[in-house]
């Protein structure tokens, strides 16, 4: 995903992978098309605990005047409905990503159509 940040949003560019914070690294720190900072949490299965983790990162990153305002993107192959609701409530955008497609792996043999 770091090699294809545009999969997360139009005009996204990678600033850094594993951006360090006092409470752990943010998976991806990006800039959107307007140059605003975006923190991205990446999971295979998006559940409430991932949204909580990203919420903590956003709270911390938004205290830094060099980065603020920082928005959040929660990216996963599948996102549970409860996680979507919590993310929406906190202003975090959810993105479902096909990791195999990003890697260029053709899974057409596994599809019926």
DSSP file (Angstrom, degrees, kcal/mol; ACC not computed):
  #  RESIDUE AA STRUCTURE BP1 BP2  ACC     N-H-->O    O-->H-N    N-H-->O    O-->H-N    TCO  KAPPA ALPHA  PHI   PSI    X-CA   Y-CA   Z-CA
    1    1 A X    >         0   0    0      0, 0.0     3,-0.8     0, 0.0     6,-0.2   0.000 360.0 360.0 360.0 -32.2    0.0    0.0    0.0
    2    2 A X  G >   +     0   0    0      1,-0.2     3,-0.5     2,-0.1    12,-0.2   0.831 360.0  51.8 -62.9 -30.2    2.9    2.3    0.6
    3    3 A X  G 3  S+     0   0    0      1,-0.2    -1,-0.2     2,-0.1     3,-0.1   0.664 118.8  36.7 -78.4 -16.6    3.9    1.9   -3.0
    4    4 A X  G X   +     0   0    0     -3,-0.8     3,-2.1     1,-0.1    -1,-0.2  -0.438  63.0 155.8-133.2  60.3    0.3    2.8   -4.2
    5    5 A X  G X>  +     0   0    0     -3,-0.5     3,-2.0     1,-0.3     4,-0.6   0.740  67.5  74.8 -62.5 -20.7   -1.0    5.5   -1.8
    6    6 A X  G 34 S+     0   0    0      1,-0.3     3,-0.4     2,-0.2    -1,-0.3   0.713  80.8  72.0 -64.2 -18.3   -3.4    6.7   -4.6
    7    7 A X  G <4 S+     0   0    0     -3,-2.1    -1,-0.3     1,-0.2    -2,-0.2   0.710  96.7  51.8 -66.1 -18.7   -5.5    3.5   -3.7
    8    8 A X  T <4 S-     0   0    0     -3,-2.0     2,-0.2     1,-0.4    -1,-0.2   0.682 130.6 -28.0 -90.4 -21.5   -6.4    5.4   -0.5
    9    9 A X  S >< S-     0   0    0     -4,-0.6     3,-1.9    -3,-0.4    -1,-0.4  -0.843  77.1 -74.5 172.8 150.5   -7.6    8.6   -2.2
   10   10 A X  T 3  S+     0   0    0      1,-0.3    23,-0.8    -2,-0.2    -3,-0.1  -0.354 116.2   8.9 -59.8 130.0   -7.1   10.7   -5.3
   11   11 A X  T 3  S+     0   0    0      1,-0.2    -1,-0.3    21,-0.1     2,-0.1   0.535  88.0 154.0  79.9   6.2   -3.8   12.6   -5.1
   12   12 A X    <   -     0   0    0     -3,-1.9     2,-0.3    -7,-0.1    -1,-0.2  -0.440  19.6-174.2 -69.4 140.8   -2.5   10.8   -2.0
   13   13 A X  E     -A   31   0A   0     18,-2.3    18,-2.3    -8,-0.1     2,-0.3  -0.988  26.3-111.4-134.0 146.7    1.3   10.7   -1.7
   14   14 A X  E     +A   30   0A   0     -2,-0.3    16,-0.2    16,-0.2     3,-0.1  -0.588  28.9 175.1 -79.9 131.7    3.4    8.9    0.9
   15   15 A X  E     -     0   0A   0     14,-3.1     2,-0.3     1,-0.3    15,-0.2   0.813  69.3 -25.6 -94.2 -50.2    5.3   10.9    3.5
   16   16 A X  E     -A   29   0A   0     13,-1.8    13,-2.7     3,-0.0     3,-0.4  -0.965  51.4-127.4-164.7 145.4    6.6    8.0    5.5
   17   17 A X  E    S+A   28   0A   0     -2,-0.3    11,-0.2     1,-0.2     3,-0.2  -0.697  95.7  13.4 -88.1 150.0    5.9    4.4    6.5
   18   18 A X  E    S-     0   0A   0      9,-2.7     2,-0.4    -2,-0.3    -1,-0.2   0.922  82.7-160.6  50.9  52.6    5.8    3.5   10.2
   19   19 A X  E     -A   26   0A   0      7,-1.8     7,-3.0    -3,-0.4    -1,-0.2  -0.514  20.0-121.1 -66.7 120.9    5.7    7.2   11.3
   20   20 A X        +     0   0    0     -2,-0.4     2,-0.3     5,-0.2     5,-0.2  -0.382  38.0 168.2 -73.3 138.8    6.8    7.2   14.9
   21   21 A X    >   -     0   0    0      3,-0.2     3,-1.2    -2,-0.1    36,-0.0  -0.874  50.5-101.4-133.0 170.8    4.7    8.6   17.7
   22   22 A X  T 3  S+     0   0    0     -2,-0.3     3,-0.1     1,-0.2    -2,-0.0   0.699 123.4  43.2 -66.1 -18.7    5.0    8.3   21.5
   23   23 A X  T 3  S-     0   0    0      1,-0.5    -1,-0.2    33,-0.0     2,-0.2   0.273 130.2 -62.5-112.0  10.4    2.4    5.5   21.6
   24   24 A X    <   -     0   0    0     -3,-1.2    -1,-0.5    33,-0.0     2,-0.2  -0.548  68.6 -54.3 128.5 166.7    3.6    3.5   18.5
   25   25 A X        -     0   0    0     -5,-0.2     2,-0.4    -2,-0.2    -5,-0.2  -0.536  40.1-131.1 -82.4 140.2    4.1    4.0   14.8
   26   26 A X  E     -A   19   0A   0     -7,-3.0    -7,-1.8    -2,-0.2     3,-0.2  -0.735  23.3-130.1 -80.3 133.2    1.3    5.1   12.4
   27   27 A X  E    S+     0   0A   0     -2,-0.4    -9,-2.7    13,-0.2     2,-0.4   0.932  84.2   3.0 -54.0 -53.4    1.3    2.6    9.5
   28   28 A X  E     -AB  17  40A   0     12,-1.8    12,-2.8   -11,-0.2     2,-0.5  -0.999  57.7-160.3-137.4 135.9    1.4    5.3    6.8
   29   29 A X  E     +AB  16  39A   0    -13,-2.7   -14,-3.1    -2,-0.4   -13,-1.8  -0.979  30.3 168.7-112.2 123.2    1.6    9.1    6.9
   30   30 A X  E     -AB  14  38A   0      8,-3.1     8,-2.6    -2,-0.5     2,-0.4  -0.720  32.7-129.9-126.2 171.9    0.4   10.6    3.7
   31   31 A X  E     -AB  13  37A   0    -18,-2.3   -18,-2.3     6,-0.2     6,-0.2  -0.975  24.5-139.0-120.2 141.1   -0.6   13.9    2.1
   32   32 A X    >   -     0   0    0      4,-2.3     3,-2.1    -2,-0.4   -21,-0.1  -0.271  41.2 -82.0 -88.3-176.6   -3.8   14.3    0.2
   33   33 A X  T 3  S+     0   0    0    -23,-0.8   -22,-0.1     1,-0.3    -1,-0.1   0.772 131.9  50.0 -59.1 -27.8   -4.2   16.2   -3.0
   34   34 A X  T 3  S-     0   0    0      2,-0.1    -1,-0.3     0, 0.0   -23,-0.1   0.462 121.0-106.3 -90.7  -0.8   -4.5   19.5   -1.1
   35   35 A X  S <  S+     0   0    0     -3,-2.1    -2,-0.1     1,-0.3     2,-0.1   0.464  71.3 144.1  92.2   1.8   -1.4   18.8    0.9
   36   36 A X        -     0   0    0      1,-0.1    -4,-2.3    -5,-0.1    -1,-0.3  -0.430  55.0-105.0 -75.3 150.8   -3.1   18.1    4.2
   37   37 A X  E     -Bc  31  70A   0     32,-0.7    34,-2.1    30,-0.5     2,-0.4  -0.541  35.5-171.4 -78.4 138.2   -1.7   15.4    6.4
   38   38 A X  E     -Bc  30  71A   0     -8,-2.6    -8,-3.1    -2,-0.2     2,-0.5  -0.993  11.9-152.2-133.4 125.2   -3.5   12.0    6.6
   39   39 A X  E     -Bc  29  72A   0     32,-2.9    34,-2.4    -2,-0.4     2,-0.5  -0.836  16.0-160.3 -95.0 132.7   -2.7    9.2    9.0
   40   40 A X  E     -Bc  28  73A   0    -12,-2.8   -12,-1.8    -2,-0.5     2,-0.5  -0.959   9.5-163.5-120.4 125.5   -3.5    5.7    7.7
   41   41 A X  E     - c   0  74A   0     32,-2.3    34,-2.8    -2,-0.5     2,-0.5  -0.936  14.6-157.5-105.0 127.3   -4.1    2.6    9.8
   42   42 A X  E     + c   0  75A   0     -2,-0.5     2,-0.3    32,-0.2    34,-0.2  -0.902  19.6 160.9-112.1 129.7   -3.8   -0.6    7.7
   43   43 A X  E     - c   0  76A   0     32,-2.5    34,-0.6    -2,-0.5     3,-0.2  -0.938  42.1-135.7-137.1 160.0   -5.4   -3.9    8.8
   44   44 A X  E    S+     0   0A   0      1,-0.3    34,-1.2    -2,-0.3    33,-1.2   0.919 105.1  25.5 -76.7 -51.1   -6.4   -7.1    7.1
   45   45 A X  E    S- c   0  78A   0     32,-0.2     2,-0.7    31,-0.2    -1,-0.3  -0.967  85.8-139.9-115.0 119.9   -9.7   -7.2    9.0
   46   46 A X  E     + c   0  79A   0     32,-3.8    34,-3.0    -2,-0.5    37,-0.3  -0.696  35.4 159.9 -84.3 112.3  -11.0   -3.8   10.1
   47   47 A X    >>  -     0   0    0     -2,-0.7     4,-1.3    32,-0.2     3,-1.1  -0.725  55.6 -89.1-124.8 175.4  -12.5   -4.0   13.5
   48   48 A X  H 3> S+     0   0    0      1,-0.3     4,-2.5    -2,-0.2     5,-0.2   0.845 120.9  60.7 -55.6 -38.9  -13.3   -1.6   16.3
   49   49 A X  H 3> S+     0   0    0      1,-0.2     4,-2.1     2,-0.2    -1,-0.3   0.842 102.6  52.6 -62.9 -31.7   -9.9   -1.9   18.0
   50   50 A X  H <> S+     0   0    0     -3,-1.1     4,-2.3     2,-0.2    -1,-0.2   0.880 108.8  49.2 -68.3 -38.2   -8.2   -0.7   14.8
   51   51 A X  H  X S+     0   0    0     -4,-1.3     4,-2.4     2,-0.2    -2,-0.2   0.906 110.9  50.8 -65.8 -41.4  -10.5    2.4   14.7
   52   52 A X  H  X S+     0   0    0     -4,-2.5     4,-2.0     2,-0.2    -2,-0.2   0.911 109.5  50.9 -61.4 -42.6   -9.6    3.0   18.4
   53   53 A X  H  X S+     0   0    0     -4,-2.1     4,-2.0     1,-0.2    -2,-0.2   0.936 111.5  46.4 -60.9 -47.9   -5.9    2.7   17.6
   54   54 A X  H  X S+     0   0    0     -4,-2.3     4,-2.8     1,-0.2    -1,-0.2   0.874 108.2  57.4 -63.7 -37.2   -6.2    5.2   14.8
   55   55 A X  H  X S+     0   0    0     -4,-2.4     4,-2.3     1,-0.2    -1,-0.2   0.909 106.7  48.9 -59.1 -43.0   -8.2    7.6   17.0
   56   56 A X  H  X S+     0   0    0     -4,-2.0     4,-1.9     2,-0.2    -1,-0.2   0.915 111.6  49.1 -63.9 -43.1   -5.4    7.6   19.5
   57   57 A X  H  X S+     0   0    0     -4,-2.0     4,-3.1     1,-0.2     5,-0.2   0.928 110.8  50.2 -61.6 -44.3   -2.8    8.4   16.8
   58   58 A X  H  X S+     0   0    0     -4,-2.8     4,-2.4     1,-0.2    -2,-0.2   0.906 107.9  53.0 -62.2 -42.0   -5.0   11.2   15.4
   59   59 A X  H  < S+     0   0    0     -4,-2.3     4,-0.3    -5,-0.2    -1,-0.2   0.923 114.9  41.7 -58.9 -43.8   -5.4   12.8   18.8
   60   60 A X  H >< S+     0   0    0     -4,-1.9     3,-1.4     1,-0.2     4,-0.3   0.928 114.7  49.3 -70.2 -46.6   -1.6   12.8   19.3
   61   61 A X  H >< S+     0   0    0     -4,-3.1     3,-1.5     1,-0.3     7,-0.3   0.835 103.0  61.6 -64.7 -33.0   -0.7   13.9   15.8
   62   62 A X  T 3< S+     0   0    0     -4,-2.4    -1,-0.3     1,-0.3    -2,-0.2   0.585  93.0  65.8 -72.5  -8.1   -3.2   16.8   15.9
   63   63 A X  T <  S+     0   0    0     -3,-1.4     2,-0.7    -4,-0.3    -1,-0.3   0.632  83.4  87.8 -81.6 -15.1   -1.2   18.3   18.8
   64   64 A X    X>  -     0   0    0     -3,-1.5     4,-2.8    -4,-0.3     3,-1.5  -0.763  67.6-156.8 -88.8 113.3    1.7   18.8   16.4
   65   65 A X  T 34 S+     0   0    0     -2,-0.7    -1,-0.2     1,-0.3    -3,-0.0   0.716  91.7  60.6 -64.2 -19.2    1.3   22.2   14.8
   66   66 A X  T 34 S+     0   0    0      1,-0.1    -1,-0.3    -3,-0.0    -4,-0.1   0.718 117.9  28.2 -78.2 -20.3    3.6   21.1   11.9
   67   67 A X  T <4 S+     0   0    0     -3,-1.5   -30,-0.5    -6,-0.3    -2,-0.2   0.750  94.3 143.3-107.2 -34.5    1.2   18.3   11.0
   68   68 A X     <  +     0   0    0     -4,-2.8     2,-0.1    -7,-0.3    -6,-0.1  -0.217  49.9  48.3 -64.0 146.3   -2.3   19.5   12.1
   69   69 A X  S    S+     0   0    0    -32,-0.1   -32,-0.7   -33,-0.0     2,-0.5   0.481  76.6 177.4 -81.5 140.4   -4.9   19.2   11.0
   70   70 A X  E     -c   37   0A   0    -12,-0.2   -32,-0.2   -34,-0.1     2,-0.2  -0.936   8.8-165.0-111.8 125.8   -4.5   15.5   10.5
   71   71 A X  E     -c   38   0A   0    -34,-2.1   -32,-2.9    -2,-0.5     2,-0.4  -0.587  15.6-125.4-101.2 170.9   -7.4   13.4    9.1
   72   72 A X  E     -c   39   0A   0     19,-0.5    21,-2.2   -34,-0.2     2,-0.4  -0.917  16.5-168.7-125.5 146.3   -7.6    9.6    9.3
   73   73 A X  E     -cd  40  93A   0    -34,-2.4   -32,-2.3    -2,-0.4     2,-0.7  -0.999   9.8-157.4-128.4 128.1   -8.1    6.7    6.9
   74   74 A X  E     -cd  41  94A   0     19,-2.9    21,-2.5    -2,-0.4     2,-0.4  -0.927  19.3-172.1-105.6 112.4   -8.9    3.2    8.1
   75   75 A X  E     +cd  42  95A   0    -34,-2.8   -32,-2.5    -2,-0.7     2,-0.3  -0.889  16.7 139.8-114.4 134.5   -7.9    0.7    5.4
   76   76 A X  E     -cd  43  96A   0     19,-1.9    21,-2.2    -2,-0.4   -32,-0.2  -0.980  58.9-110.9-160.6 165.5   -8.5   -3.0    5.3
   77   77 A X  E    S+     0   0A   0    -33,-1.2     2,-0.3   -34,-0.6   -32,-0.2   0.848 109.7   9.1 -70.8 -34.5   -9.5   -5.8    3.0
   78   78 A X  E    S-c   45   0A   0    -34,-1.2   -32,-3.8   -35,-0.1     2,-0.5  -0.993  70.8-155.7-144.0 144.6  -12.8   -6.0    4.9
   79   79 A X  E     -c   46   0A   0     -2,-0.3   -32,-0.2   -34,-0.2    17,-0.0  -0.982  20.6-125.9-126.6 124.3  -14.3   -3.7    7.5
   80   80 A X     >  -     0   0    0    -34,-3.0     4,-2.0    -2,-0.5     3,-0.4  -0.325  23.2-118.8 -65.6 146.2  -16.8   -4.8   10.1
   81   81 A X  H  > S+     0   0    0      1,-0.2     4,-2.2     2,-0.2     5,-0.2   0.871 113.9  53.4 -55.1 -40.3  -20.1   -2.8   10.2
   82   82 A X  H  > S+     0   0    0      1,-0.2     4,-2.2     2,-0.2    -1,-0.2   0.882 108.0  50.7 -64.0 -37.4  -19.5   -1.8   13.8
   83   83 A X  H  > S+     0   0    0     -3,-0.4     4,-2.7   -37,-0.3    -1,-0.2   0.883 108.5  52.5 -67.3 -38.1  -16.0   -0.4   12.9
   84   84 A X  H  X S+     0   0    0     -4,-2.0     4,-2.7     2,-0.2    -2,-0.2   0.917 109.7  48.7 -61.9 -43.7  -17.6    1.6   10.0
   85   85 A X  H  X S+     0   0    0     -4,-2.2     4,-2.2     2,-0.2    -2,-0.2   0.935 113.7  45.7 -63.1 -46.9  -20.1    3.2   12.4
   86   86 A X  H  X S+     0   0    0     -4,-2.2     4,-1.4     2,-0.2    -2,-0.2   0.917 113.3  50.0 -63.3 -43.5  -17.4    4.1   14.9
   87   87 A X  H  <>S+     0   0    0     -4,-2.7     5,-3.0     1,-0.2     3,-0.5   0.934 110.8  48.9 -61.0 -46.7  -15.1    5.4   12.2
   88   88 A X  H ><5S+     0   0    0     -4,-2.7     3,-1.3     1,-0.2    -1,-0.2   0.901 108.4  54.5 -60.3 -40.8  -17.8    7.6   10.7
   89   89 A X  H 3<5S+     0   0    0     -4,-2.2    -1,-0.2     1,-0.3    -2,-0.2   0.803 112.0  44.5 -62.5 -29.1  -18.7    8.9   14.1
   90   90 A X  T 3<5S-     0   0    0     -4,-1.4    -1,-0.3    -3,-0.5    -2,-0.2   0.314 118.7-107.9 -99.7   7.3  -15.1   10.0   14.6
   91   91 A X  T < 5S+     0   0    0     -3,-1.3   -19,-0.5    -4,-0.3     2,-0.5   0.736  71.8 142.2  75.6  22.2  -14.7   11.5   11.2
   92   92 A X      < -     0   0    0     -5,-3.0     2,-0.4    -6,-0.2    -1,-0.3  -0.839  45.9-135.6 -99.5 131.4  -12.5    8.7   10.0
   93   93 A X  E     -d   73   0A   0    -21,-2.2   -19,-2.9    -2,-0.5     2,-0.4  -0.692  14.0-143.1 -87.7 137.0  -12.9    7.6    6.4
   94   94 A X  E     -d   74   0A   0     -2,-0.4     2,-0.4   -21,-0.2   -19,-0.2  -0.816  15.4-172.9 -99.8 137.8  -12.9    3.8    5.6
   95   95 A X  E     -d   75   0A   0    -21,-2.5   -19,-1.9    -2,-0.4     2,-0.5  -0.986  14.6-149.0-132.7 122.7  -11.3    2.4    2.5
   96   96 A X  E     -d   76   0A   0     -2,-0.4     2,-0.4   -21,-0.2   -19,-0.2  -0.809  23.2-169.0 -89.6 126.7  -11.7   -1.3    1.5
   97   97 A X        -     0   0    0    -21,-2.2     2,-1.0    -2,-0.5     3,-0.1  -0.951  24.0-139.9-123.6 135.3   -8.5   -2.3   -0.4
   98   98 A X     >  -     0   0    0     -2,-0.4     4,-1.9     1,-0.2     5,-0.2  -0.819  17.9-168.6 -90.8 101.0   -7.8   -5.5   -2.4
   99   99 A X  H  > S+     0   0    0     -2,-1.0     4,-1.8     1,-0.2     6,-0.2   0.862  83.7  54.7 -63.0 -37.8   -4.2   -6.2   -1.4
  100  100 A X  H  >>S+     0   0    0      1,-0.2     5,-2.9     2,-0.2     4,-0.5   0.916 107.8  49.9 -62.5 -41.9   -3.7   -8.8   -4.1
  101  101 A X  H >45S+     0   0    0      1,-0.2     3,-0.9     3,-0.2    -1,-0.2   0.891 108.4  53.1 -63.6 -38.9   -4.7   -6.3   -6.8
  102  102 A X  H 3<5S+     0   0    0     -4,-1.9    -1,-0.2     1,-0.3    -2,-0.2   0.863 109.4  49.2 -63.4 -34.6   -2.3   -3.8   -5.3
  103  103 A X  H 3<5S-     0   0    0     -4,-1.8    -1,-0.3    -5,-0.2    -2,-0.2   0.548 118.8-113.7 -80.3  -6.5    0.5   -6.4   -5.6
  104  104 A X  T <<5 +     0   0    0     -3,-0.9     2,-0.5    -4,-0.5    -3,-0.2   0.683  64.6 150.5  82.2  17.9   -0.5   -7.1   -9.2
  105  105 A X      < -     0   0    0     -5,-2.9     2,-0.7    -6,-0.2    -1,-0.3  -0.743  41.2-140.2 -87.5 126.3   -1.7  -10.6   -8.4
  106  106 A X        +     0   0    0     -2,-0.5     3,-0.3     1,-0.1    -5,-0.0  -0.771  22.6 177.1 -88.2 116.3   -4.5  -11.8  -10.7
  107  107 A X    >   +     0   0    0     -2,-0.7     3,-1.7     1,-0.2     4,-0.4   0.048  42.6 119.5-104.6  24.4   -7.0  -13.8   -8.7
  108  108 A X  G >   +     0   0    0      1,-0.3     3,-1.1     2,-0.2    -1,-0.2   0.779  67.2  64.5 -62.8 -26.0   -9.3  -14.4  -11.7
  109  109 A X  G 3  S+     0   0    0     -3,-0.3    -1,-0.3     1,-0.2    -2,-0.1   0.758 101.0  52.0 -66.9 -23.2   -8.9  -18.2  -11.3
  110  110 A X  G <  S+     0   0    0     -3,-1.7     2,-0.3     2,-0.0    -1,-0.2   0.513  98.5  83.0 -90.1  -6.1  -10.6  -17.9   -7.9
  111  111 A X    <   -     0   0    0     -3,-1.1    -3,-0.0    -4,-0.4     0, 0.0  -0.681  68.8-145.0 -99.8 153.1  -13.6  -16.0   -9.3
  112  112 A X              0   0    0     -2,-0.3    -1,-0.1     1,-0.1    -4,-0.0   0.772 360.0 360.0 -81.7 -28.6  -16.7  -17.4  -10.9
  113  113 A X              0   0    0      0, 0.0    -1,-0.1     0, 0.0    -5,-0.1   0.371 360.0 360.0-124.8 360.0  -17.1  -14.5  -13.4
